[in-house]
Amino acid sequence: MNKRQDSGWERGRPRPHAGETPAIPKMQDTGLVISCRDLGKTFTIGEEDVPVLKGVNLDVQRGERLAIVGASGSGKSTLLHLLGGLDNASSGSVQIFGQEMQRMNETQRGELRNRALGFVYQFHHLLPEFTALENVAMPLLIRGMKRAEAEPPAAAMLEEVGLEHLLRHLTS
């Protein structure tokens, strides 16, 4: 294999400059945000295969809210990691806005997560040295947005969930 194939770059696409992330294909806006078909995950522990998810099918439409509930160890976190492209499925497929996660390299999946997905974890993973506003604005800043541009939408998000009074408070 040549270096282009090893790094996950597609033939005919311009290679980004140092520090740039590769472009992800244009997201399709059909109203379908997340879709998975026959999704499965099996972990190997020692010599034993442990199936955690088998044949999961799911469609999430724009504006739809979803809660994944179940007993401890039932595969909730594994499912979220697969849907968000944080882990690879053993079988099946995941699409985010029509883009096949399995066809993207890690950098492209990271860019898609930054632009299209958000997670609310059971345990918050906020950076204690930053304010609530800075924590919420962080994905926009990572995307390359200037602070003055990133703070208004981040403040609006905090206001939307009733936390506008905590904008300048440290999260610790």
HULIN-V912078 format. One record per helix or strand. SS is the DSSP state (~ for helix, > for strand). FROM is the first residue (numbers start at 1). LEN is the number of residues. If there is no record, write none. Layout:
# HULIN-V912078
SS,FROM,LEN / SS,FROM,LEN
This chain:
# HULIN-V912078
~,3,4 / >,32,14 / >,48,14 / ~,76,8 / >,91,6 / >,99,2 / ~,101,3 / ~,106,11 / >,131,1 / ~,132,11 / ~,147,14 / ~,164,3 / >,170,1
